[in-house]
Amino acid sequence: MKEINIGAAVLSNGREVGSVEQVVLNCDSYEASHFVIKHGGALQPKLRLMPADWVVNSEHDSIYINHSEAELGDLPNFELQHYTRLDQLDEEQEEHPKSKIRPSDWIYYFVPMLTHALGEPYSEPGVRVTEPQLAPSESAIRRGLPVESSDGQKVGEVQEILFSEPDWRLSGVIIGRGFIRTHPMRVPADWISRINAEKIVLNRSKAQVEEWEKLAD
């Protein structure tokens, strides 16, 4: 079983070249297709979409890849951005419902005189829209992603992802339970009914999760 801690270091030839930010799953097969890797300097890090089969070994806080740092830097970006005028924003959301607008981007483009003062051409007020480069059947799992029971109750947040070997099929999720002092609990893959960008939904009630937790202690 492969255990992927979200936030784990990525090592190439014994050298740390990035960190795991998210795990991309095919929501139909529950197989990992890619990892989102933060790569580059502290001032301008990039999120790269790395194929899952690059990983040759993993430990709790590290994964090992069989490609160089230069090859990692050549991978496609996980997210792309494009500019959208405010008067076209409603149309943009209809066309790209997965689009995300970061709060920092609102200020920069809502005041077009600022962009002009910084040497950029004057433009109509608008925002930058950030969109993950994922297939419709894929979803990216991040650390802290909420996990809900079948009756709509939050039961924890994602900490780690467990995969079977060698096919990278999801076998379980480690979630953090509790509010002030969290503790880990393993959730089997067959408890998961739905995964999307906002949350993981289980096919078990909150009472069933709590009962499982008692039996595991």
C-alpha positions in Angstrom: 0.0 0.0 0.0 1.2 3.5 -0.9 0.6 6.2 1.7 0.7 9.7 0.3 0.8 12.5 2.9 -0.4 15.7 1.2 2.4 18.1 1.8 5.1 15.4 1.5 8.5 16.3 0.0 9.2 15.2 -3.6 12.7 13.8 -4.0 14.7 13.3 -7.1 18.2 11.7 -6.9 18.2 12.3 -3.2 17.4 16.0 -3.5 14.1 17.7 -2.6 12.6 19.3 -5.7 9.0 20.1 -4.6 6.1 19.1 -2.4 2.8 17.3 -3.0 -0.1 19.9 -2.9 -3.0 17.8 -4.3 -3.8 14.3 -5.6 -5.8 14.1 -8.8 -8.3 11.2 -9.0 -10.4 9.8 -11.7 -13.8 9.9 -10.0 -15.1 6.9 -12.0 -12.3 4.5 -11.3 -10.9 6.1 -8.1 -7.4 5.7 -9.6 -4.8 8.4 -9.2 -3.8 10.0 -12.5 -1.6 12.9 -11.4 -0.1 14.7 -8.5 -0.1 18.5 -8.2 3.5 19.4 -7.2 4.6 22.8 -6.0 7.9 23.4 -7.7 10.3 26.4 -7.9 11.5 29.2 -5.7 9.7 30.5 -2.6 8.9 33.8 -4.4 7.3 32.4 -7.6 6.5 28.7 -7.1 4.6 26.9 -9.8 2.0 24.1 -9.5 3.0 21.3 -12.0 0.8 18.4 -13.0 2.9 15.3 -12.6 1.9 11.8 -13.8 1.3 9.3 -11.0 3.6 6.7 -12.6 6.6 9.0 -12.0 6.5 7.9 -8.4 8.8 4.9 -7.7 8.5 4.8 -3.9 6.9 6.6 -1.0 7.2 7.1 2.7 5.1 9.0 5.2 6.6 12.4 4.5 8.4 11.8 1.1 7.8 10.5 -2.4 10.6 9.5 -4.8 10.5 10.1 -8.5 12.6 8.7 -11.3 12.8 12.0 -13.3 15.0 15.0 -12.9 14.2 18.4 -11.5 14.5 19.9 -15.0 11.9 17.4 -16.3 9.6 18.3 -13.4 9.9 22.0 -14.4 8.9 21.2 -18.0 5.6 19.6 -16.9 2.3 21.5 -17.7 0.9 24.0 -15.2 -1.9 22.7 -13.0 -3.8 26.0 -13.4 -4.1 28.5 -16.2 -5.3 32.1 -15.9 -7.1 34.3 -18.3 -8.5 37.9 -18.0 -12.2 38.4 -18.0 -13.9 41.8 -18.0 -16.5 42.4 -15.2 -19.3 42.8 -17.7 -18.5 39.3 -19.1 -18.2 37.6 -15.8 -21.6 36.0 -15.8 -21.0 34.6 -19.2 -17.6 33.3 -18.1 -19.1 31.4 -15.2 -21.8 29.8 -17.4 -19.1 28.7 -19.9 -16.6 27.5 -17.2 -18.5 26.7 -14.0 -15.2 25.3 -12.4 -13.5 28.7 -12.7 -12.1 30.2 -9.6 -11.5 33.9 -8.9 -8.9 34.6 -6.2 -9.6 37.6 -3.9 -6.2 39.2 -4.6 -7.1 39.3 -8.3 -10.2 41.3 -7.8 -8.3 44.3 -6.3 -5.7 44.3 -9.0 -8.1 44.5 -11.9 -11.0 46.3 -10.3 -8.8 49.4 -10.2 -7.5 49.7 -13.7 -5.6 52.9 -13.0 -3.3 50.8 -10.8 -2.3 48.5 -13.7 -1.7 51.6 -15.8 0.5 53.1 -13.1 2.6 49.9 -13.0 3.3 50.2 -16.7 0.6 47.9 -18.1 -1.9 49.0 -20.7 -5.1 50.5 -19.4 -7.9 48.0 -19.6 -11.6 47.7 -18.7 -12.2 46.6 -15.1 -12.1 42.8 -14.7 -10.5 39.9 -13.0 -8.2 37.0 -13.6 -10.0 33.7 -13.7 -8.0 30.7 -12.5 -9.0 27.3 -13.9 -7.5 23.9 -13.0 -6.5 21.8 -16.1 -8.5 18.7 -15.3 -10.7 16.4 -17.3 -14.4 16.4 -16.5 -14.1 13.0 -14.8 -11.2 14.2 -12.6 -11.1 15.9 -9.2 -8.1 17.2 -7.1 -8.0 16.3 -3.5 -6.2 18.7 -1.2 -5.2 18.6 2.5 -8.1 19.9 4.6 -10.8 18.9 2.1 -14.0 18.5 4.1 -15.4 15.0 4.5 -19.2 14.7 5.1 -21.4 11.8 6.2 -24.4 10.7 4.1 -26.7 12.8 6.4 -24.8 16.0 5.6 -22.7 16.2 8.8 -19.0 17.1 8.6 -17.0 14.2 10.1 -13.4 15.3 9.3 -10.9 16.7 6.9 -8.5 14.9 4.5 -4.9 14.4 5.8 -3.5 11.5 3.8 -4.5 9.3 0.8 -3.9 5.5 0.7 -3.4 3.7 -2.6 -3.1 0.0 -3.5 0.0 -1.2 -5.4 0.8 -1.2 -8.2 -2.3 0.3 -9.8 -2.7 3.5 -7.9 -6.3 2.7 -7.0 -7.7 4.5 -4.0 -7.9 2.1 -0.9 -8.7 4.7 1.8 -8.4 8.2 3.2 -6.9 9.3 6.5 -9.1 12.0 7.9 -8.5 14.3 10.9 -11.3 13.9 13.5 -12.0 16.4 16.3 -11.8 20.2 16.6 -9.1 21.3 19.0 -7.0 18.2 19.2 -7.5 16.2 16.0 -6.7 12.5 15.7 -6.5 10.4 12.5 -9.0 7.9 11.4 -8.9 5.6 8.3 -11.9 5.7 6.1 -12.1 2.7 3.6 -12.5 3.6 -0.1 -15.8 1.8 -0.4 -17.3 4.3 2.1 -16.9 7.1 -0.4 -19.9 7.8 -2.6 -18.8 11.1 -4.2 -15.7 13.3 -4.6 -15.6 16.8 -6.0 -13.6 20.0 -5.6 -15.6 21.1 -2.5 -15.8 17.9 -0.4 -15.8 14.1 -0.1 -19.2 12.6 0.7 -19.5 9.2 2.4 -22.2 6.6 2.1 -22.2 6.2 5.9 -24.1 8.3 8.5 -22.4 10.3 11.2 -23.5 7.6 13.7 -21.9 4.9 11.7 -18.6 6.8 11.4 -18.6 7.3 15.2 -19.3 3.6 15.8 -16.4 2.6 13.4 -14.1 5.0 15.3 -15.0 3.3 18.6 -14.2 -0.1 17.2 -10.9 1.1 15.8 -9.7 2.5 19.1 
